[in-house]
Amino acid sequence: MKTAAFTLLQLLAFLALVVGCDGSSDPSSTSIIYRGNGGDPGSLDPASAEDIHAFNILTDLYEGLVAESATGEIVPGVAESWTIGDDGMTYTFTLRPGARWSNGDRVTSLDFVNAFRRVANPDTASIYGFLLEPILHFTDVQNGTLPADQLGVTAVDERILEIRLVEPSPQILAVLAMPISFPAHYSTIARHAFSNPDFFVGNGAYSLIEYNIGGRARLRRSPTYWDASSVAVDEIVYLPIVDPRTELNLYRTGEVDITNTIPSEHVRSLRENLPDQVRIAPSLALYYLAFDLTEPPLDNALLRQALTMAIDREQLVSLIGRGEQAAYGVVPHGVTGHVGSEFAWAALSDDERLRQARGLYRDAGYSDDSPLAIKYTYDAGDIHEKVALAVSSMWREFLGVEVTLDKREWQYFLQTRDKRAEWQIMRFAWFGDYNHASTFTNIFRSSDPQNLSAYANPEYDRLLAAASSDTELASHSAHMTRAESLLLADHPIAPLYFFVSKHLVRPGIAGFEKNALDRHPSKYLSITDEE
């Protein structure tokens, strides 16, 4: 995730804009919400955007075939309906007859065909293009081995769009709600005017009317949006505030209505003093410890389970103090359509959990007289240091493990991941790309490059493959649940906690709902009690 530097001069400059009157709108009759955005967007081109600062704005300016509800579920977007072929590999979308660009042009199937081909074009170099790899021939077009017109996206007519996949991909609808899948207006592409308000053309609930690099992005409700009558707030202003403490101060003085985050050291006090304004929700991210399963001693499942059980997760998240949630599974809570699994021992009392952990430790061949000696590798950083010290202390106290802490600078740490001889236990975090359990379960497939532990269980791979090819929601979900249960039973990793999103929301603002993706389209917001 990229952020832009935010200097004092920039802060003063855009604050003058925030509090000043804009001659193009009457402040007495225009409803406005000011949103902290965490930094400046790297690009407002949907094909090139790669940071959350851009994604927040783009979700207001454009709309894909499908969209996300306020709580994160997939809902119809530009497409009013769609069908899925019996093979699970052909999706046919019917576009809304009232879908319009902000200049009044009709949104057509060809707008999506052109946008997908543009992402696949190797010259575009789309960072998030990999998410479209399930589309037939996408990889070949991106590699330059096939022409763009061979991409599996076809405009059957103005309102019918067909997308063909390489294989069934249950997450494809979630991907189609992301900026990488947004349509693009031909004149905007020609002028490369994605961030130029004078020439901007979008199809979302809002249009771009002001933007300067390092300054605010100002959006106005679009009268041509197909569902414009349900959009309640006239203008949205995104402020690129990098420092959470600065953002908190602006919230306190009324210049920010919704913050991008909350400074970690203020979470507890704000929850006590402003409980109705603090919004904390599970986020689509997992912090975990990877065990190297390729060699002793961590090829021993009993030992891995003992180490995992000996960690007091509730104490750990309390120590960190940022509102994180203890993780007893792999898939974060709140992922749409997933019935999550937890460790079979998750409900045990602390005393019983530790008693069983010590028994497993002995069964694995270790004792006070013959303790395990292990290396824990992590990267420099306050939180990683706290976690490493806490976990190693628990292992020493409860099991008698001799732990060597191996702290490395970030780049050196990244290089270490591929050198198994240099680590035994390594901390890592995974941030999901879309709202589907597979964004977490897939990284533990035997062939996945993100599988740090080198976990390999043919039955686990089979369950995920079965889930991928199953288009019936109930059985698909059942396969995913069984796969997660099997993964947890094998203990290839020790999940520690799920990240949480943290925001302050001004009283009187409605529609800001908790969701695992921490995405909050402005079209769902309203002001119920303006102050």
C-alpha positions as CSV (number, residue, x, y, z in Angstrom):
1,M,0.0,0.0,0.0
2,K,1.5,3.3,-1.0
3,T,1.1,6.6,0.8
4,A,2.2,10.1,-0.1
5,A,4.3,12.3,2.2
6,F,2.1,14.9,3.9
7,T,4.0,18.1,4.9
8,L,2.9,20.8,7.2
9,L,2.6,23.2,4.2
10,Q,0.3,20.7,2.5
11,L,-1.8,20.4,5.6
12,L,-2.3,24.2,5.9
13,A,-3.0,24.4,2.2
14,F,-5.8,21.9,2.1
15,L,-7.3,22.9,5.5
16,A,-7.7,26.4,4.0
17,L,-9.7,24.7,1.2
18,V,-11.7,22.6,3.7
19,V,-12.9,25.5,5.8
20,G,-13.3,28.0,3.0
21,C,-16.4,28.5,0.9
22,D,-16.6,27.1,-2.6
23,G,-18.3,29.4,-5.0
24,S,-19.8,26.5,-7.0
25,S,-22.0,25.4,-4.2
26,D,-24.1,27.0,-1.5
27,P,-22.9,25.6,1.9
28,S,-26.3,26.3,3.4
29,S,-28.0,23.9,1.0
30,T,-25.2,21.4,0.1
31,S,-24.7,18.3,2.3
32,I,-20.9,17.5,2.6
33,I,-19.0,14.7,4.3
34,Y,-15.3,15.1,4.8
35,R,-13.4,11.8,4.9
36,G,-9.8,11.1,5.9
37,N,-8.2,9.0,3.3
38,G,-4.8,8.0,4.8
39,G,-2.7,9.5,2.0
40,D,-2.8,10.6,-1.6
41,P,-3.9,8.2,-4.3
42,G,-1.0,6.9,-6.5
43,S,-3.3,6.9,-9.5
44,L,-7.0,7.4,-10.3
45,D,-6.8,5.2,-13.3
46,P,-8.7,2.0,-12.4
47,A,-6.3,-0.1,-14.4
48,S,-3.3,1.3,-12.6
49,A,-4.5,2.0,-9.1
50,E,-2.8,-0.1,-6.4
51,D,-3.4,1.6,-3.1
52,I,-6.3,1.9,-0.7
53,H,-6.3,5.7,-1.0
54,A,-7.2,5.3,-4.7
55,F,-9.6,2.5,-4.2
56,N,-11.7,4.5,-1.8
57,I,-12.2,7.3,-4.3
58,L,-12.6,5.1,-7.4
59,T,-15.4,3.1,-5.7
60,D,-17.3,6.4,-5.6
61,L,-16.4,7.5,-9.2
62,Y,-17.1,4.2,-11.0
63,E,-19.2,1.1,-10.8
64,G,-18.5,-2.4,-12.1
65,L,-20.8,-5.1,-13.4
66,V,-21.4,-5.9,-9.7
67,A,-20.9,-3.8,-6.6
68,E,-20.7,-4.3,-2.9
69,S,-23.4,-3.4,-0.4
70,A,-22.6,-1.3,2.7
71,T,-21.9,-4.6,4.6
72,G,-19.7,-6.1,1.9
73,E,-22.1,-8.5,0.1
74,I,-22.0,-8.7,-3.7
75,V,-25.0,-6.9,-5.3
76,P,-26.0,-5.9,-8.8
77,G,-24.1,-2.9,-10.2
78,V,-24.1,-1.9,-13.8
79,A,-25.4,-5.4,-14.5
80,E,-29.0,-5.7,-13.4
81,S,-28.7,-9.5,-13.6
82,W,-26.4,-12.4,-14.6
83,T,-26.5,-16.1,-15.3
84,I,-23.8,-18.7,-14.8
85,G,-23.4,-21.6,-17.2
86,D,-23.7,-25.2,-16.0
87,D,-20.0,-25.6,-16.3
88,G,-19.4,-22.7,-14.0
89,M,-17.1,-21.0,-16.6
90,T,-19.4,-18.8,-18.6
91,Y,-21.0,-15.7,-17.0
92,T,-23.5,-13.7,-19.0
93,F,-24.4,-10.2,-17.7
94,T,-27.3,-8.0,-18.7
95,L,-26.6,-4.3,-18.3
96,R,-29.1,-1.9,-16.9
97,P,-30.9,0.1,-19.7
98,G,-30.5,3.2,-17.5
99,A,-26.8,3.0,-16.9
100,R,-25.1,6.2,-18.0
101,W,-21.7,7.8,-18.0
102,S,-21.5,11.2,-16.2
103,N,-21.6,13.0,-19.6
104,G,-24.9,11.2,-20.5
105,D,-23.5,8.5,-22.8
106,R,-24.9,5.0,-22.4
107,V,-22.7,2.5,-20.6
108,T,-22.4,-0.4,-23.0
109,S,-20.9,-3.9,-23.0
110,L,-18.2,-2.6,-25.3
111,D,-17.0,-0.2,-22.5
112,F,-16.3,-3.3,-20.4
113,V,-14.6,-5.2,-23.2
114,N,-12.3,-2.3,-23.9
115,A,-11.5,-1.9,-20.2
116,F,-10.6,-5.6,-19.7
117,R,-8.5,-5.6,-22.8
118,R,-6.7,-2.5,-21.6
119,V,-5.9,-4.2,-18.3
120,A,-4.6,-7.3,-20.2
121,N,-2.5,-5.2,-22.5
122,P,1.2,-5.7,-21.4
123,D,1.8,-2.0,-22.0
124,T,-0.7,-1.0,-19.3
125,A,1.3,-3.0,-16.7
126,S,-1.6,-3.3,-14.3
127,I,-0.4,-4.2,-10.8
128,Y,-3.7,-5.8,-9.9
129,G,-4.1,-7.5,-13.3
130,F,-3.4,-10.9,-11.8
131,L,-6.8,-10.9,-10.3
132,L,-8.3,-11.3,-13.8
133,E,-6.2,-14.3,-14.6
134,P,-9.3,-16.6,-14.3
135,I,-10.6,-15.0,-17.5
136,L,-9.9,-17.1,-20.6
137,H,-6.7,-16.1,-22.4
138,F,-6.0,-13.2,-20.0
139,T,-2.5,-14.5,-19.2
140,D,-1.7,-15.2,-22.9
141,V,-2.8,-11.7,-23.9
142,Q,-0.9,-10.1,-21.0
143,N,2.2,-12.1,-22.0
144,G,1.8,-10.9,-25.6
145,T,1.3,-14.4,-27.0
146,L,-2.3,-13.7,-28.1
147,P,-4.0,-10.6,-29.5
148,A,-6.4,-8.7,-27.2
149,D,-9.4,-9.7,-29.3
150,Q,-8.9,-13.3,-28.1
151,L,-9.6,-12.3,-24.4
152,G,-12.6,-14.2,-23.1
153,V,-14.8,-11.1,-22.8
154,T,-17.4,-10.6,-25.5
155,A,-20.0,-7.9,-26.2
156,V,-22.9,-10.0,-27.4
157,D,-24.8,-6.7,-28.0
158,E,-25.0,-3.3,-26.3
159,R,-26.5,-4.7,-23.1
160,I,-25.3,-8.3,-23.0
161,L,-21.7,-9.1,-21.9
162,E,-20.2,-12.6,-21.8
163,I,-17.2,-13.5,-19.7
164,R,-15.6,-17.0,-20.1
165,L,-13.2,-18.4,-17.6
166,V,-10.3,-20.9,-17.7
167,E,-11.9,-22.9,-14.9
168,P,-14.7,-22.3,-12.3
169,S,-13.7,-19.4,-10.0
170,P,-16.1,-18.7,-7.2
171,Q,-14.3,-15.4,-6.4
172,I,-14.8,-13.9,-9.8
173,L,-17.8,-11.9,-8.8
174,A,-15.9,-10.3,-5.9
175,V,-13.1,-9.5,-8.4
176,L,-15.6,-7.9,-10.8
177,A,-16.6,-5.4,-8.0
178,M,-13.0,-4.1,-7.7
179,P,-11.5,-1.1,-9.5
180,I,-9.5,-3.4,-11.8
181,S,-12.8,-4.5,-13.3
182,F,-14.4,-1.0,-13.8
183,P,-15.4,0.2,-17.3
184,A,-13.5,3.0,-19.0
185,H,-15.0,5.7,-21.2
186,Y,-13.2,6.0,-24.5
187,S,-12.6,9.8,-24.3
188,T,-11.1,9.5,-20.8
189,I,-8.7,6.8,-22.0
190,A,-7.7,8.9,-25.1
191,R,-7.0,12.0,-22.9
192,H,-5.7,10.0,-20.0
193,A,-8.0,12.3,-18.0
194,F,-8.7,10.0,-15.0
195,S,-7.6,12.7,-12.5
196,N,-8.5,15.8,-14.5
197,P,-11.9,17.1,-13.4
198,D,-12.3,19.2,-16.6
199,F,-12.4,16.0,-18.8
200,F,-13.4,13.3,-16.2
201,V,-16.1,10.9,-17.2
202,G,-17.2,8.2,-14.8
203,N,-20.2,6.0,-14.3
204,G,-20.4,6.0,-10.5
205,A,-22.6,7.6,-7.9
206,Y,-20.2,10.6,-7.8
207,S,-18.1,12.6,-10.3
208,L,-14.7,14.2,-9.8
209,I,-15.0,18.0,-9.6
210,E,-11.7,18.9,-7.9
211,Y,-8.4,17.2,-7.5
212,N,-4.8,18.3,-6.9
213,I,-1.9,16.0,-6.1
214,G,-1.2,16.3,-2.4
215,G,-4.5,18.1,-1.9
216,R,-8.2,17.1,-1.5
217,A,-10.3,15.2,-3.9
218,R,-13.8,16.6,-4.1
219,L,-16.7,14.6,-5.5
220,R,-20.2,15.7,-6.4
221,R,-23.3,13.5,-6.7
222,S,-23.8,12.4,-10.3
223,P,-27.3,13.1,-11.7
224,T,-26.8,10.5,-14.5
225,Y,-26.0,7.6,-12.1
226,W,-28.7,4.9,-12.6
227,D,-29.6,5.0,-8.8
228,A,-29.0,8.7,-8.2
229,S,-32.3,9.1,-6.3
230,S,-30.9,6.9,-3.5
231,V,-27.7,8.9,-3.1
232,A,-28.2,11.2,-0.1
233,V,-25.0,13.2,0.3
234,D,-24.3,16.0,-2.2
235,E,-20.5,16.1,-2.0
236,I,-17.7,14.0,-0.6
237,V,-14.3,15.4,0.2
238,Y,-11.4,13.1,0.6
239,L,-8.5,14.5,2.6
240,P,-5.0,12.8,2.2
241,I,-4.0,12.9,5.8
242,V,-1.1,10.5,6.4
243,D,-0.6,11.0,10.2
244,P,-3.3,9.4,12.3
245,R,-2.7,11.9,15.1
246,T,-3.2,14.8,12.8
247,E,-6.4,13.2,11.5
248,L,-7.6,12.7,15.1
249,N,-7.0,16.3,15.9
250,L,-9.0,17.4,12.8
251,Y,-11.8,15.1,13.8
252,R,-11.9,16.7,17.2
253,T,-12.1,20.2,15.7
254,G,-14.8,19.2,13.3
255,E,-12.8,19.3,10.0
256,V,-13.0,15.6,9.4
257,D,-16.3,13.6,9.7
258,I,-15.0,10.1,9.1
259,T,-11.4,9.1,9.9
260,N,-9.3,6.7,7.9
261,T,-8.0,5.1,11.1
262,I,-7.4,5.7,14.8
263,P,-4.0,6.1,16.4
264,S,-3.2,2.9,18.2
265,E,-2.4,4.6,21.5
266,H,-5.8,6.3,21.5
267,V,-8.0,3.3,20.8
268,R,-8.7,2.4,24.4
269,S,-9.5,5.9,25.6
270,L,-11.7,6.7,22.7
271,R,-13.6,3.5,23.1
272,E,-14.3,4.6,26.7
273,N,-15.1,8.3,26.0
274,L,-16.7,8.1,22.5
275,P,-18.1,4.6,22.3
276,D,-20.8,5.5,19.8
277,Q,-18.3,7.2,17.5
278,V,-15.6,4.5,17.4
279,R,-16.2,1.8,14.7
280,I,-14.0,-1.3,15.1
281,A,-14.7,-4.3,12.9
282,P,-12.8,-7.5,11.8
283,S,-10.7,-6.8,8.7
284,L,-9.7,-9.1,5.9
285,A,-6.2,-9.7,7.2
286,L,-4.5,-12.4,9.3
287,Y,-1.2,-12.2,11.4
288,Y,0.3,-15.7,11.8
289,L,3.4,-17.7,12.4
290,A,4.6,-20.0,9.7
291,F,6.3,-23.3,10.7
292,D,8.9,-24.8,8.3
293,L,7.4,-28.3,7.7
294,T,10.2,-29.4,5.4
295,E,12.6,-30.6,8.1
296,P,12.8,-31.4,11.8
297,P,11.8,-30.5,14.3
298,L,8.7,-28.8,12.9
299,D,7.8,-31.6,10.6
300,N,6.3,-33.1,13.8
301,A,2.5,-32.2,14.0
302,L,2.3,-32.9,17.7
303,L,5.0,-30.3,18.4
304,R,3.3,-27.7,16.1
305,Q,0.1,-28.2,17.9
306,A,1.8,-27.8,21.3
307,L,3.4,-24.6,20.3
308,T,0.2,-23.3,18.8
309,M,-1.9,-24.2,21.9
310,A,0.6,-22.6,24.3
311,I,0.0,-19.1,22.9
312,D,-2.5,-17.1,24.9
313,R,-4.1,-15.1,22.1
314,E,-6.4,-13.1,24.3
315,Q,-3.4,-11.9,26.4
316,L,-1.5,-11.1,23.2
317,V,-4.1,-8.9,21.6
318,S,-4.6,-7.1,25.0
319,L,-0.9,-6.4,25.0
320,I,-0.9,-5.0,21.5
321,G,-3.9,-2.9,22.5
322,R,-5.1,-1.9,19.0
323,G,-8.4,-3.7,19.1
324,E,-7.2,-6.8,17.1
325,Q,-9.2,-10.0,17.5
326,A,-7.7,-13.3,18.6
327,A,-7.5,-15.8,15.7
328,Y,-8.4,-19.4,16.2
329,G,-9.0,-20.0,12.5
330,V,-7.6,-18.9,9.2
331,V,-10.4,-17.0,7.5
332,P,-11.4,-13.8,9.2
333,H,-14.9,-13.4,10.6
334,G,-17.4,-11.6,8.3
335,V,-16.3,-13.1,5.0
336,T,-19.4,-13.4,2.9
337,G,-20.9,-16.9,2.6
338,H,-18.2,-18.6,4.7
339,V,-19.0,-20.8,7.7
340,G,-15.7,-20.5,9.6
341,S,-13.8,-23.2,11.4
342,E,-11.8,-22.9,14.6
343,F,-9.3,-25.1,16.3
344,A,-11.0,-28.1,18.0
345,W,-9.4,-26.9,21.3
346,A,-10.5,-23.2,20.9
347,A,-13.2,-23.4,23.6
348,L,-11.0,-25.0,26.3
349,S,-10.2,-23.1,29.5
350,D,-6.7,-21.7,29.8
351,D,-5.7,-24.3,32.4
352,E,-7.0,-27.2,30.2
353,R,-5.4,-25.7,27.0
354,L,-2.0,-25.5,28.7
355,R,-2.3,-28.9,30.2
356,Q,-2.9,-30.5,26.8
357,A,-0.2,-28.4,25.2
358,R,2.3,-29.7,27.8
359,G,1.2,-33.3,27.1
360,L,1.6,-32.9,23.4
361,Y,5.1,-31.3,24.0
362,R,6.1,-34.4,25.9
363,D,4.6,-36.7,23.3
364,A,6.7,-35.0,20.7
365,G,9.8,-36.0,22.6
366,Y,10.6,-32.8,24.7
367,S,10.8,-32.1,28.4
368,D,12.5,-29.8,31.0
369,D,15.6,-32.0,30.7
370,S,15.5,-32.1,26.9
371,P,13.9,-28.8,25.8
372,L,13.1,-27.7,22.3
373,A,15.5,-25.1,20.9
374,I,14.0,-23.1,18.1
375,K,14.6,-19.9,16.1
376,Y,11.8,-17.3,15.7
377,T,12.4,-14.9,12.7
378,Y,10.7,-11.6,12.4
379,D,11.2,-8.1,10.9
380,A,12.0,-4.9,12.8
381,G,9.0,-3.0,14.0
382,D,7.2,-2.1,17.2
383,I,4.3,-4.5,16.8
384,H,6.4,-7.4,15.5
385,E,8.8,-6.9,18.4
386,K,6.0,-7.0,20.9
387,V,4.5,-10.2,19.4
388,A,7.9,-11.9,19.2
389,L,8.7,-11.1,22.8
390,A,5.3,-12.1,24.1
391,V,5.1,-15.4,22.2
392,S,8.6,-16.5,23.0
393,S,7.9,-15.7,26.7
394,M,4.8,-17.9,26.6
395,W,6.7,-20.8,25.1
396,R,9.5,-20.5,27.7
397,E,7.1,-20.2,30.6
398,F,4.5,-22.8,29.7
399,L,6.6,-25.4,27.8
400,G,10.3,-24.6,28.6
401,V,11.2,-24.0,25.0
402,E,14.6,-22.2,24.4
403,V,13.8,-19.5,21.8
404,T,16.3,-17.6,19.8
405,L,14.9,-14.3,18.4
406,D,16.1,-13.4,15.0
407,K,15.2,-9.8,14.1
408,R,15.9,-8.6,10.5
409,E,15.4,-5.5,8.5
410,W,12.4,-5.6,6.2
411,Q,14.2,-6.2,2.9
412,Y,16.5,-8.8,4.4
413,F,13.5,-10.3,6.1
414,L,11.7,-10.7,2.7
415,Q,14.8,-12.3,1.2
416,T,14.9,-14.8,4.1
417,R,11.4,-16.2,3.3
418,D,12.8,-18.1,0.3
419,K,15.9,-19.4,2.2
420,R,14.5,-22.2,4.4
421,A,17.8,-23.0,5.9
422,E,17.8,-19.6,7.6
423,W,14.5,-19.8,9.4
424,Q,12.3,-22.3,11.4
425,I,9.4,-20.1,12.6
426,M,8.6,-16.9,10.7
427,R,6.0,-14.2,11.4
428,F,3.9,-13.2,8.5
429,A,0.6,-11.4,7.6
430,W,-1.8,-12.0,4.7
431,F,-4.2,-9.3,3.5
432,G,-7.1,-10.7,1.4
433,D,-7.7,-9.2,-2.0
434,Y,-11.4,-9.9,-2.2
435,N,-14.3,-11.0,0.0
436,H,-14.1,-14.7,-0.4
437,A,-12.6,-17.4,1.9
438,S,-10.4,-18.6,-1.0
439,T,-8.2,-15.5,-0.7
440,F,-6.9,-17.1,2.6
441,T,-7.3,-20.8,2.0
442,N,-5.6,-20.8,-1.4
443,I,-2.3,-19.6,0.0
444,F,-1.9,-23.0,1.7
445,R,-2.3,-25.1,-1.4
446,S,0.7,-27.4,-2.0
447,S,1.6,-25.5,-5.2
448,D,0.9,-22.0,-4.1
449,P,4.0,-19.7,-4.1
450,Q,2.7,-18.0,-0.9
451,N,2.7,-21.3,1.0
452,L,5.5,-20.4,3.3
453,S,5.2,-23.5,5.5
454,A,5.3,-25.8,2.5
455,Y,2.1,-27.4,3.7
456,A,1.1,-30.3,1.4
457,N,-2.0,-32.3,2.0
458,P,-3.7,-33.9,-1.1
459,E,-7.1,-33.9,0.6
460,Y,-6.9,-30.2,1.4
461,D,-6.0,-29.5,-2.3
462,R,-8.9,-31.7,-3.4
463,L,-11.4,-30.0,-1.2
464,L,-10.4,-26.6,-2.5
465,A,-10.6,-27.8,-6.1
466,A,-14.0,-29.3,-5.4
467,A,-15.2,-26.0,-3.9
468,S,-13.9,-24.1,-7.0
469,S,-15.8,-26.3,-9.4
470,D,-19.0,-26.4,-7.3
471,T,-21.4,-23.6,-8.3
472,E,-24.0,-24.6,-5.8
473,L,-23.5,-22.2,-2.9
474,A,-24.3,-24.5,0.0
475,S,-22.1,-27.4,-1.1
476,H,-19.4,-24.9,-2.2
477,S,-19.4,-23.4,1.3
478,A,-19.3,-26.9,2.9
479,H,-16.2,-27.8,0.9
480,M,-14.5,-24.5,2.1
481,T,-15.4,-25.2,5.7
482,R,-14.1,-28.7,5.6
483,A,-10.9,-27.5,4.0
484,E,-10.3,-24.9,6.7
485,S,-11.0,-27.5,9.4
486,L,-8.4,-29.9,7.9
487,L,-5.8,-27.1,7.6
488,L,-6.3,-26.2,11.3
489,A,-6.1,-29.9,12.4
490,D,-2.7,-30.2,10.6
491,H,-1.4,-27.0,12.4
492,P,1.0,-25.9,9.6
493,I,0.8,-22.3,11.0
494,A,-0.2,-20.7,14.2
495,P,-2.8,-18.0,13.5
496,L,-2.4,-15.2,16.1
497,Y,-4.9,-12.5,15.4
498,F,-7.2,-10.9,12.8
499,F,-6.6,-7.3,12.0
500,V,-9.4,-4.8,12.6
501,S,-10.4,-1.6,10.9
502,K,-10.7,1.4,13.1
503,H,-12.6,4.6,12.3
504,L,-14.3,7.5,14.0
505,V,-17.6,8.5,12.5
506,R,-19.3,11.8,13.4
507,P,-22.7,11.5,15.1
508,G,-25.5,12.0,12.7
509,I,-23.9,10.1,9.8
510,A,-25.7,6.9,8.9
511,G,-24.8,4.1,6.5
512,F,-21.2,3.5,7.6
513,E,-21.5,-0.3,8.2
514,K,-19.0,-2.8,9.4
515,N,-17.6,-5.1,6.8
516,A,-14.6,-7.4,6.4
517,L,-13.2,-5.5,3.4
518,D,-13.3,-2.2,5.2
519,R,-14.8,-0.6,2.1
520,H,-17.4,2.1,2.6
521,P,-18.9,3.5,-0.6
522,S,-20.2,7.0,-0.1
523,K,-23.4,6.3,-1.9
524,Y,-24.7,4.5,1.2
525,L,-23.9,7.4,3.6
526,S,-26.5,9.9,4.7
527,I,-26.6,12.8,7.2
528,T,-29.5,12.3,9.6
529,D,-28.7,15.0,12.1
530,E,-26.6,17.8,10.7
531,E,-24.8,19.8,13.4
